[in-house]
Amino acid sequence: MTCLNTLVEDINKSLEGLSDGKPLNITEEDLDLTLSRMKTSILEWANPSERNKTFSLRMSNIGRPARQLWFEKNKPLENSKPNAATQVKFLYGHVLEEIVLMLVRAAGHKVTDEQKEVDLDGIKGHMDCKIDGEVVDVKTASKFAFNKFRNERLDGDDPFGYLPQLAAYEKAEDTCKGGFLVINKEGGDICLYKPEDLSKPNISTLIESLKKAVDSKDLPALCYEPEAVGRKGNIKIHKNCAYCPYKYECFKDSNNGQGLRTFKYATKLEYLTKVVVTPRVDEIL
């Protein structure tokens, strides 16, 4: 009987066997299933639903901070839509996830409930699958993000809300020992991260608080507090705010009403809420 804990080891053994001339255990049925799932994923990607055009709390977004969700519902931005490059990333992410699940089956593990719709406290979502009876969220990740999963650093550094999403799927399915199966899309490494129960939020309490927050007339508190830059008195937004499309609206009163100021360094942009000493780099106006 297969066990989720040996999943990555079993996948690697089956792949390493290819180098010794051993065929991978992929049946015609497995291949047909993988190709069928790829086709479905591509068609869904190519035909966005009306659901994606209007705000609603879903399992895919309940891990985001309340303030960001409030903006998404009450002050949506037209220019925050994914660009062409991001759409391509979505596409190959979907396809690569199906390849990973093919490798899971080839390694002798059981995959069930792919894209099953679940409901918890009125919040709906589609979980990726169960592997060996446990909920598993399949992720494609950059090298940096992959290392957070592999080194179990997601707790405390989860800007995309993956832990609440997993907790919601598990509670809806009455399971508790699942995790994230992650592939490094740059290097090909695969890891399994099974977070401890203490890392997961009380999901029903979180959902209740988010429902109240997004329906409130009052803007929720800052998602993350700004932080000092060195010792010169400058203050920047938290790193998890850097990719938020609402950062300029969120900090519009910073710098004495001037708003967020953006400076371009060689490898990054820095967003300052308070400028005491002007950085010696170009400012983006």
Secondary structure, 3 states (H helix, E strand, C coil): CCCHHHHHHHHHHHHHHHHCCCCCCCCHHHHHHHHHHHHHHHHHHHCCCHHHHCCCCECCCCCCCHHHHHHHHHCCCHHHCCCHHHHHHHHHHHHHHHHHHHHHHHCCCCEECCCCEEEECCEEEECCEEECCEEEEEEEECHHHHHHHHCCCCCCCCCCCHHHHHHHHHHHHCCCCCEEEEEECCCCCEEEECCCHHHCCCHHHHHHHHHHHHHCCCCCCCCCCCEECCCCCCEECCHHHCCCCCHHHHCCCCCCCCCCEEEECCCCEEEEEECCCCCCCEEEC
